Amino acid sequence: MNYSKTDSKDLWIGYELGGETLQTLVFNVKGTFHNGQRMYSIEHQQFYNDVCFNPSLLKDLLKRIIHALYYLSKLRLVHADMKSENILIN
């Protein structure tokens, strides 16, 4: 079935299975105000170092993400908001 913008048969599903987000595993981001401007400090988490110094871990992570996206595409599902904070790692 091919859905278009005018088709009223689009189905939207949103849910979480649990786990930490990829973003929180990689970065700890803290925002503060300085002279009226929002400033962010970013602290790399241990997982960031693990991935940087272990290419096979990064390869495995990317392979799993690509596999999940491929599986969704085979089901004709689209992830409409792909970003690190929407990737759950268990």
C-alpha positions as CSV (number, residue, x, y, z in Angstrom):
1,M,0.0,0.0,0.0
2,N,1.4,3.4,-0.9
3,Y,0.5,6.3,1.5
4,S,0.5,9.9,0.4
5,K,0.0,13.1,2.3
6,T,-3.7,13.2,1.5
7,D,-4.3,9.5,2.4
8,S,-6.1,9.2,5.7
9,K,-4.9,5.7,6.3
10,D,-1.5,6.7,7.8
11,L,-0.8,5.0,11.1
12,W,1.4,6.7,13.7
13,I,2.9,4.6,16.5
14,G,5.0,5.8,19.4
15,Y,6.3,3.7,22.3
16,E,9.4,3.0,24.3
17,L,10.6,-0.5,25.3
18,G,13.1,0.7,27.9
19,G,16.8,1.2,28.2
20,E,19.0,4.2,28.1
21,T,19.2,6.5,25.1
22,L,22.3,6.5,22.9
23,Q,22.8,10.2,23.7
24,T,23.0,9.7,27.5
25,L,25.4,6.7,27.0
26,V,27.7,8.9,24.9
27,F,27.4,12.4,26.3
28,N,26.4,14.2,29.5
29,V,25.2,17.6,28.4
30,K,24.6,20.4,31.0
31,G,23.2,23.8,30.1
32,T,23.7,27.0,32.1
33,F,23.2,30.7,31.4
34,H,26.2,33.0,31.1
35,N,25.7,36.7,30.4
36,G,22.2,36.0,29.2
37,Q,23.3,33.3,26.8
38,R,22.7,29.5,27.1
39,M,26.0,27.7,27.4
40,Y,26.5,23.9,27.2
41,S,29.2,21.8,28.7
42,I,29.6,18.3,27.2
43,E,31.2,15.5,29.1
44,H,32.0,12.3,27.2
45,Q,30.8,9.2,29.0
46,Q,32.7,5.9,29.2
47,F,30.7,4.4,26.3
48,Y,32.1,7.2,24.1
49,N,35.7,6.1,24.9
50,D,34.8,2.5,24.5
51,V,33.5,3.1,21.0
52,C,36.4,5.4,20.1
53,F,39.0,2.9,21.1
54,N,37.2,-0.3,20.0
55,P,36.3,-0.1,16.3
56,S,34.6,-3.6,16.5
57,L,32.2,-2.2,19.2
58,L,31.3,0.8,17.0
59,K,30.9,-1.6,14.0
60,D,28.5,-3.8,16.0
61,L,26.5,-0.8,17.2
62,L,26.1,0.6,13.7
63,K,25.3,-2.8,12.3
64,R,22.5,-3.3,14.9
65,I,21.0,0.2,14.1
66,I,21.1,-0.4,10.4
67,H,19.6,-3.9,10.9
68,A,16.7,-2.4,12.9
69,L,16.1,0.3,10.3
70,Y,16.2,-2.3,7.5
71,Y,13.7,-4.4,9.4
72,L,11.4,-1.4,9.8
73,S,11.7,-0.6,6.1
74,K,10.7,-4.2,5.2
75,L,7.6,-3.7,7.3
76,R,7.0,-0.4,5.4
77,L,7.5,1.5,8.6
78,V,9.3,4.8,8.8
79,H,11.1,6.2,11.9
80,A,10.1,9.9,11.6
81,D,12.5,11.3,14.2
82,M,15.9,9.5,14.0
83,K,18.4,11.0,16.4
84,S,20.6,9.7,19.2
85,E,18.1,10.5,22.0
86,N,15.5,8.2,20.2
87,I,17.8,5.2,20.0
88,L,17.3,3.0,23.1
89,I,20.1,0.8,24.2
90,N,19.4,-2.0,26.6
